[in-house]
Amino acid sequence: MRDTGLFLAQGFVGAFLAVLFLQSGLDKVFDWSGNKAYVTGYLEKTPLRPLGGVLFFVITALEVLAGVTSAAGVLATVLLGSTTLALAGAFLSASSIVSLFLGQRLAKDYASAAAMVPYFLTTVAALVLFGKA
């Protein structure tokens, strides 16, 4: 028998990550040029400047993959009782946040980096919750 609280926490945290990363990733896909210009400008005064375009592609792919995997993970958790996909989605989500955090710290945008902390803590909670099943 499932622990109802754990099951609900898994469902909601997985849905949160799915919404967060699907929206962010798909926003980058649908406004590619605007978002790419923003990111390359953002990294202009960092050691990552020469890689701005490549890094934009990587973070976009990582966010979309994290969102899709998290969404599939919620369905697998609810319908099959398996948290394997959700755990993978949480891992990709944490990887994406750490990547974004690195860029913000290098750009010396400390306020934006600090704003990432709650998202990161949510992904850590997801890793714990999905690793429990």
trRosetta pair geometry for C-beta under 8 A, 3 or more apart (Angstrom, degrees):
i j d omega theta_ij theta_ji phi_ij phi_ji
2 6 7.1 -137 177 71 85 103
2 7 4.8 53 157 -57 129 132
2 81 7.1 -133 -77 -126 122 108
3 6 4.0 54 87 17 112 115
3 7 6.4 170 83 -16 56 87
4 7 5.6 -57 -145 38 30 114
4 8 6.2 26 159 -16 66 106
5 8 5.9 -56 -146 38 29 107
5 9 6.2 28 156 -17 65 108
6 9 5.7 -56 -145 39 30 111
6 10 6.2 32 155 -21 65 107
6 129 6.8 171 -159 -153 79 89
6 132 6.5 -111 -154 99 132 140
6 133 7.8 157 149 -79 126 82
7 10 5.8 -55 -149 35 27 112
7 11 6.5 26 154 -18 62 108
7 77 7.7 164 -149 159 72 106
8 11 5.7 -56 -148 37 32 112
8 12 6.2 22 160 -11 67 109
9 12 6.2 -60 -143 42 27 103
9 13 6.0 18 164 -11 66 112
9 129 5.5 -136 120 -130 110 140
10 13 6.4 -60 -138 42 23 101
10 14 6.0 22 162 -17 61 115
10 77 5.4 -148 136 -175 124 151
10 83 6.4 -81 -155 -109 139 121
10 86 6.6 54 -176 148 101 164
10 129 5.1 -176 -88 152 75 119
10 130 6.2 116 -133 -81 104 70
10 133 7.3 51 -98 -54 154 124
11 14 6.0 -62 -146 40 22 109
11 15 6.2 20 158 -17 62 110
11 74 6.0 84 -142 -149 61 95
11 77 6.4 -163 -82 103 69 130
11 78 6.1 71 -106 -72 112 103
12 15 5.6 -54 -143 38 31 110
12 16 6.2 38 155 -25 64 104
13 16 5.4 -47 -147 32 34 118
13 17 6.6 32 155 -15 64 102
13 90 7.9 25 134 -96 112 116
13 122 6.5 -176 -146 -176 98 89
13 125 6.1 -131 -128 108 149 106
13 126 4.7 -171 145 -91 125 89
13 129 5.9 112 47 44 150 157
14 17 6.0 -55 -150 37 32 107
14 18 6.3 34 151 -21 65 106
14 70 5.5 179 -168 -175 71 84
14 71 7.9 144 155 -91 94 24
14 73 5.3 -135 -149 101 127 104
14 74 4.0 164 120 -79 127 89
14 77 6.3 169 -12 16 167 148
14 86 4.8 -52 -107 -138 129 116
14 89 6.7 72 -143 84 87 142
14 90 7.7 -73 -101 -59 73 96
14 126 6.8 127 -74 -138 58 115
14 130 7.5 99 -74 -73 107 120
15 18 5.5 -52 -146 35 33 115
15 19 6.3 31 157 -17 66 105
15 70 7.9 163 -88 148 15 105
15 71 7.9 64 -117 -108 52 62
15 74 5.4 80 -66 -107 70 153
16 19 6.1 -58 -150 37 27 107
16 20 6.1 28 155 -20 64 112
16 122 6.4 -96 115 178 139 139
17 20 5.6 -54 -141 38 31 115
17 21 6.0 7 170 -1 67 112
17 66 6.8 -98 167 156 104 99
17 67 7.4 -160 140 -107 69 52
17 70 4.1 -138 104 -139 106 155
17 89 6.0 127 114 142 136 110
17 90 6.4 -112 -80 -95 173 62
17 93 4.7 -58 -154 -88 123 157
17 122 7.3 178 -70 131 90 113
17 123 6.8 98 -102 -98 123 81
17 126 6.1 33 -40 -88 140 163
18 21 6.8 -72 -143 46 19 92
18 22 5.8 13 167 -13 63 118
18 67 5.4 92 -154 -160 49 66
18 68 7.9 95 -137 -77 87 12
18 70 4.0 -156 -71 106 72 107
18 71 3.9 109 -138 -68 131 74
18 73 7.8 -162 -66 48 110 93
18 74 6.1 -62 -29 -11 143 131
18 89 7.2 -13 -73 -176 77 146
19 22 6.2 -59 -133 41 21 105
19 23 6.0 17 168 -15 61 114
19 67 7.7 176 3 -138 5 103
20 23 6.5 -74 -159 37 16 104
20 24 6.3 2 159 -8 59 116
20 67 7.3 -153 77 -97 57 96
20 93 7.5 69 82 -139 125 119
20 119 7.0 152 -162 -137 154 114
21 24 5.6 -54 -134 44 35 108
21 25 5.6 30 167 -15 69 113
21 63 4.8 -161 -161 -169 88 72
21 64 7.2 -172 152 -81 94 16
21 66 4.2 -98 -170 94 166 105
21 67 3.4 -156 99 -62 93 88
21 70 6.4 112 41 15 127 137
21 92 7.9 85 -152 114 169 103
21 93 5.9 -117 -49 -107 140 90
21 96 6.6 102 -117 61 120 168
22 25 6.1 -58 -135 44 23 105
22 26 5.7 13 168 -10 63 116
22 64 7.2 66 -118 -131 51 55
22 67 3.4 158 -57 179 65 142
22 68 7.0 111 -91 -55 97 56
22 70 8.0 -126 -33 60 96 112
22 71 6.7 45 -53 -40 134 128
23 26 6.3 -62 -137 44 20 102
23 27 6.1 28 159 -26 60 109
23 67 7.6 170 8 -115 49 146
24 27 5.8 -54 -149 30 25 114
24 28 6.9 23 153 -16 59 104
24 63 5.1 -100 98 -171 104 141
24 67 7.6 178 46 -56 83 131
25 28 5.8 -58 -159 34 33 110
25 29 6.5 32 147 -19 67 105
25 60 5.8 117 -147 -164 76 58
25 61 7.9 98 -146 -96 118 6
25 62 7.9 -152 -101 80 119 47
25 63 3.3 -179 -75 110 99 102
25 64 3.6 177 161 -63 145 64
25 65 7.8 173 -121 9 161 48
25 66 7.4 163 -44 48 138 90
25 67 5.4 -140 22 3 132 134
26 29 5.1 -48 -144 35 42 115
26 30 6.0 29 160 -11 72 108
26 64 6.7 105 -58 -104 64 96
26 67 7.6 -86 -22 73 95 165
27 30 6.3 -61 -140 44 26 100
27 31 6.2 -21 172 28 65 107
27 35 6.9 126 126 -73 83 142
28 31 6.9 -77 -132 63 21 73
28 32 6.7 60 161 -102 60 53
28 35 4.5 -141 -127 116 70 167
28 36 8.0 99 -163 -52 91 69
28 56 7.5 -171 -165 -180 128 89
28 59 7.7 -162 -114 103 172 90
28 60 4.3 -141 114 -114 141 105
28 63 6.9 96 18 60 136 142
29 32 6.4 -5 -162 -68 26 90
29 60 6.4 134 -62 -173 72 121
29 64 6.8 63 -44 -76 127 134
31 34 4.4 -36 164 46 105 117
31 35 5.3 106 101 -21 89 100
32 35 6.3 -71 -146 44 20 102
32 36 5.8 17 163 -19 64 115
33 36 5.8 -54 -138 38 26 110
33 37 6.3 29 160 -20 62 107
34 37 5.9 -56 -150 34 27 110
34 38 6.5 27 152 -19 62 107
35 38 5.5 -52 -149 35 34 114
35 39 6.3 29 156 -16 68 106
35 56 7.1 147 124 -161 90 119
35 60 7.8 108 115 -85 139 118
36 39 5.9 -56 -145 39 31 106
36 40 6.1 25 160 -14 67 109
36 53 6.7 34 -164 -121 114 71
36 56 4.9 96 -122 158 76 164
37 40 6.1 -56 -140 41 26 105
37 41 6.1 26 159 -16 62 112
38 41 5.9 -64 -150 41 24 109
38 42 6.0 30 152 -27 64 110
39 42 5.3 -51 -144 33 31 118
39 43 6.4 16 161 -7 65 108
39 52 6.2 156 121 -170 87 93
39 55 7.2 -153 155 96 127 98
39 56 4.5 139 84 -95 150 108
39 59 7.6 -174 -134 49 152 140
39 103 8.0 -23 -155 -179 92 153
40 43 6.1 -62 -145 45 30 101
40 44 7.0 66 147 -65 59 79
40 49 7.9 76 -166 -150 70 62
40 52 3.7 94 -118 152 76 143
40 53 6.3 15 -85 -60 121 65
40 56 6.7 -47 -50 -41 82 135
41 44 5.4 -13 -160 -33 39 118
42 103 7.2 51 123 160 118 115
42 107 5.7 -25 165 -113 81 156
42 109 7.6 -31 -164 -26 102 146
43 46 4.9 -75 -162 42 68 118
43 48 4.8 -75 -164 90 126 103
43 49 5.4 176 131 -90 90 52
43 51 7.9 -82 147 70 153 72
43 52 4.7 178 67 -99 133 101
43 55 7.1 97 -59 65 168 145
43 103 6.3 -60 -88 -154 104 105
43 106 7.5 24 -132 99 81 119
43 107 6.3 -89 -99 -78 47 112
44 49 5.7 57 -146 -115 26 111
44 52 7.8 18 -71 -76 51 146
45 49 7.2 76 -39 -67 10 124
45 107 7.0 99 66 -135 87 67
46 49 5.8 155 65 -41 63 80
46 103 7.3 142 83 -151 175 63
46 106 4.1 74 -144 139 130 110
46 107 5.3 -63 -53 -76 129 63
47 106 6.6 -97 32 -162 84 131
48 51 5.2 -73 -170 55 71 104
48 52 6.6 108 133 -71 86 64
48 55 6.1 20 177 -32 120 161
48 103 6.5 -71 46 -116 164 84
48 106 6.1 86 -2 111 114 158
49 52 5.9 -13 -160 -38 37 109
51 54 4.9 -64 -168 52 77 111
51 55 5.0 78 129 -28 96 106
52 55 5.9 -62 -140 40 23 108
52 56 6.3 27 159 -24 62 105
53 56 5.7 -51 -149 30 29 113
53 57 6.8 28 153 -15 62 102
54 57 5.8 -55 -156 35 34 111
54 58 6.3 31 149 -18 67 107
55 58 5.4 -52 -143 38 36 113
55 59 6.1 30 160 -16 69 105
55 103 7.3 140 158 -88 142 129
56 59 6.2 -55 -142 39 27 104
56 60 6.2 29 156 -20 62 109
57 60 5.8 -59 -149 37 28 112
57 61 6.3 24 157 -16 65 108
58 61 5.9 -57 -147 39 28 108
58 62 6.1 27 155 -19 65 111
58 99 7.6 -132 118 -168 109 153
59 62 5.5 -53 -141 40 32 114
59 63 6.2 34 158 -20 65 106
59 96 6.7 107 -151 -145 75 85
59 99 5.8 -170 -102 120 97 134
59 100 6.7 103 -142 -72 132 83
60 63 6.0 -56 -147 36 27 108
60 64 6.4 22 158 -13 64 107
61 64 6.0 -57 -146 40 29 107
61 65 6.0 26 157 -16 65 112
62 65 5.8 -58 -143 42 26 110
62 66 6.1 30 156 -22 64 108
62 92 6.4 -170 -170 -174 77 93
62 95 6.4 -117 -165 105 128 106
62 96 4.7 167 131 -91 114 95
62 99 6.7 64 83 28 165 156
63 66 5.6 -53 -144 36 29 112
63 67 6.3 27 157 -17 63 107
63 96 5.3 113 -81 -141 67 146
64 67 5.8 -57 -149 38 30 110
64 68 6.2 25 157 -14 66 108
65 68 6.0 -54 -140 40 29 107
65 69 5.9 25 162 -15 65 113
65 92 5.6 -117 110 -167 97 150
66 69 6.0 -60 -141 43 23 107
66 70 6.0 25 158 -20 62 111
66 89 6.0 106 -165 -161 57 67
66 92 3.7 -163 -94 117 81 108
66 93 4.4 129 -168 -72 128 62
66 95 7.6 -163 -81 55 123 93
66 96 5.2 -75 -27 -17 156 140
67 70 5.8 -55 -143 37 26 110
67 71 6.3 25 158 -17 63 106
67 89 7.8 80 -104 -151 6 108
68 71 5.8 -55 -148 37 29 110
68 72 6.3 26 155 -13 65 107
69 72 5.7 -54 -144 42 31 109
69 73 6.0 39 151 -26 63 108
69 85 6.1 -150 -172 -179 77 85
69 88 5.3 -97 176 107 134 100
69 89 3.8 -176 112 -87 91 83
69 92 5.7 88 51 25 144 146
70 73 5.3 -54 -146 35 30 118
70 74 6.7 36 154 -24 63 97
70 86 6.7 61 -138 -134 54 62
70 89 3.3 150 -74 177 60 140
70 90 7.1 103 -101 -55 97 53
70 92 7.7 -129 -41 64 91 111
70 93 6.4 55 -64 -51 130 124
71 74 5.9 -46 -153 26 33 110
71 75 6.9 29 150 -12 62 103
71 89 7.6 164 9 -118 43 150
72 75 5.7 -56 -154 39 37 112
72 76 6.2 35 150 -18 69 107
72 85 5.0 -89 111 164 97 144
72 89 7.3 170 54 -60 81 128
73 76 5.6 -53 -141 39 33 110
73 77 6.1 36 157 -22 66 105
73 83 7.0 46 -170 -157 100 52
73 84 7.8 -142 -124 82 93 43
73 85 3.8 -159 -91 110 74 86
73 86 2.9 142 169 -76 122 57
73 87 7.2 177 -138 8 137 42
73 88 6.8 -171 -78 51 126 82
73 89 4.4 -120 -4 3 143 134
73 90 7.7 -139 128 -21 173 81
73 130 7.4 -14 177 -122 132 142
74 77 5.7 -55 -147 35 29 112
74 78 6.2 20 158 -12 65 110
74 86 6.4 102 -58 -96 43 111
75 78 6.0 -61 -143 43 27 104
75 79 5.6 -2 170 5 68 119
76 79 6.5 -62 -122 52 21 92
76 80 5.0 -35 -165 39 63 118
76 82 4.9 -58 160 74 105 94
76 83 7.4 158 106 -93 104 23
76 84 7.1 -72 133 50 148 77
76 85 4.6 100 25 33 152 127
76 86 6.6 -151 66 -28 107 91
77 80 7.4 -32 -69 57 8 75
77 81 6.9 34 -162 -126 42 18
77 82 6.7 -111 -88 73 44 42
77 83 5.3 46 -99 -93 100 70
77 85 7.9 -128 -36 61 81 94
77 86 5.2 23 -46 -32 122 144
77 130 7.7 -89 -89 -118 131 95
77 133 7.7 -136 -128 -70 96 165
81 133 7.6 180 168 -170 70 130
82 85 7.0 67 114 8 101 90
82 133 7.6 143 -152 127 29 143
83 86 4.7 -62 -160 51 69 117
83 87 5.5 78 138 -31 87 97
83 129 8.0 -142 -153 124 147 72
83 130 4.3 -175 169 -156 122 81
83 131 7.8 -130 115 -52 134 20
83 132 7.9 22 52 58 168 63
83 133 4.0 121 8 34 134 147
84 87 5.8 -54 -150 32 27 112
84 88 6.7 26 151 -16 62 104
85 88 5.5 -53 -151 36 36 113
85 89 6.3 39 149 -21 67 104
86 89 5.4 -49 -147 35 34 115
86 90 6.4 37 152 -20 65 102
86 126 7.4 -128 160 -178 94 103
86 130 4.6 -155 108 -119 103 135
87 90 5.6 -51 -148 35 32 112
87 91 6.5 36 150 -21 63 103
87 127 7.0 77 -145 -132 76 55
87 130 4.0 -174 -77 128 76 127
87 131 6.1 103 -119 -68 123 64
88 91 5.5 -51 -149 34 33 114
88 92 6.4 31 153 -15 65 105
89 92 5.8 -54 -147 39 31 109
89 93 6.2 36 152 -22 65 107
89 126 7.8 -82 97 158 88 139
90 93 5.4 -51 -145 36 32 116
90 94 6.3 33 155 -19 65 104
90 123 5.6 152 -165 -161 79 75
90 126 3.7 -165 -118 120 126 116
90 127 4.9 -178 135 -69 133 63
90 130 5.6 179 0 23 144 141
91 94 5.9 -54 -148 36 29 109
91 95 6.4 31 152 -20 63 107
91 127 6.9 92 -72 -102 65 103
92 95 5.5 -53 -147 37 32 115
92 96 6.4 36 153 -22 64 104
93 96 5.7 -54 -151 33 30 112
93 97 6.5 26 154 -16 65 105
93 123 4.6 -161 110 -116 110 121
93 126 6.9 25 61 64 142 153
94 97 5.8 -55 -147 38 32 109
94 98 6.3 31 156 -18 66 106
94 120 6.9 80 -132 -143 75 71
94 123 4.1 167 -75 142 80 137
94 124 6.9 96 -105 -65 125 58
94 126 8.0 -158 -46 63 103 112
94 127 6.6 10 -39 -49 145 125
95 98 5.9 -55 -146 37 29 109
95 99 6.4 32 153 -21 62 108
96 99 5.7 -57 -151 35 30 113
96 100 6.4 26 154 -15 66 106
97 100 5.7 -54 -146 39 33 109
97 101 6.0 38 153 -23 66 108
97 116 5.8 152 -166 -177 97 113
97 119 5.5 -171 -117 115 135 110
97 120 4.9 177 139 -86 145 80
97 123 6.0 -166 10 2 144 151
98 101 5.4 -52 -143 37 31 117
98 102 6.5 39 154 -25 63 101
98 120 7.4 93 -65 -117 67 116
99 102 5.8 -50 -153 28 30 113
99 103 6.9 26 152 -14 61 104
100 103 5.8 -57 -155 37 34 111
100 104 6.3 31 151 -18 68 108
100 116 6.3 177 101 -113 112 144
101 104 5.7 -56 -147 38 31 110
101 105 6.2 30 156 -18 66 107
101 113 5.6 88 -149 -143 72 87
101 116 5.0 -157 -86 98 94 159
101 120 7.1 27 -57 -67 142 134
102 105 5.9 -58 -147 37 28 108
102 106 6.3 24 157 -15 65 109
103 106 5.9 -58 -145 40 29 108
103 107 6.1 21 157 -12 65 112
104 107 5.7 -60 -143 44 29 107
104 109 4.6 -87 -161 71 80 103
104 110 7.7 136 149 -86 98 22
104 112 4.8 -135 -142 96 132 105
104 113 3.9 172 114 -71 125 85
104 116 6.9 170 28 -17 156 136
105 108 7.4 29 178 -80 34 33
105 109 7.8 -90 -65 51 20 65
105 110 7.4 57 -115 -96 59 63
105 113 5.2 83 -65 -105 72 151
109 112 4.3 1 138 31 114 116
109 113 6.2 135 96 -22 71 90
110 113 5.4 -54 -143 39 35 114
110 114 6.1 39 156 -22 68 104
111 114 5.8 -53 -149 35 29 111
111 115 6.6 33 150 -22 62 105
112 115 5.4 -51 -149 32 36 116
112 116 7.0 44 150 -28 62 97
113 116 5.8 -49 -163 19 37 116
114 117 5.9 -24 -171 -10 47 116
115 118 7.6 -42 -179 22 47 98
116 119 5.4 -64 -164 45 56 113
116 120 5.8 57 142 -26 84 106
117 120 5.6 -56 -145 37 32 112
117 121 6.3 32 158 -19 67 104
118 121 5.6 -52 -144 37 33 111
118 122 6.4 39 153 -22 64 102
119 122 5.6 -51 -152 32 33 114
119 123 6.7 30 151 -17 64 102
120 123 5.7 -55 -152 35 35 108
120 124 6.5 36 150 -19 67 103
121 124 5.5 -49 -147 35 36 113
121 125 6.4 41 151 -20 65 102
122 125 5.6 -52 -151 36 33 114
122 126 6.4 37 148 -22 64 103
123 126 5.3 -47 -148 33 37 116
123 127 6.5 44 150 -23 65 98
124 127 5.6 -47 -151 30 35 114
124 128 6.7 33 150 -15 64 103
125 128 5.7 -57 -152 38 34 110
125 129 6.0 30 153 -18 69 109
126 129 5.7 -55 -139 41 31 109
126 130 5.9 15 167 -7 68 111
127 130 6.5 -61 -137 45 21 98
127 131 5.9 21 161 -20 60 118
128 131 5.9 -64 -142 40 23 110
128 132 6.7 35 155 -36 60 103
129 132 5.9 -52 -160 14 29 117
130 133 6.4 -36 -164 6 43 112
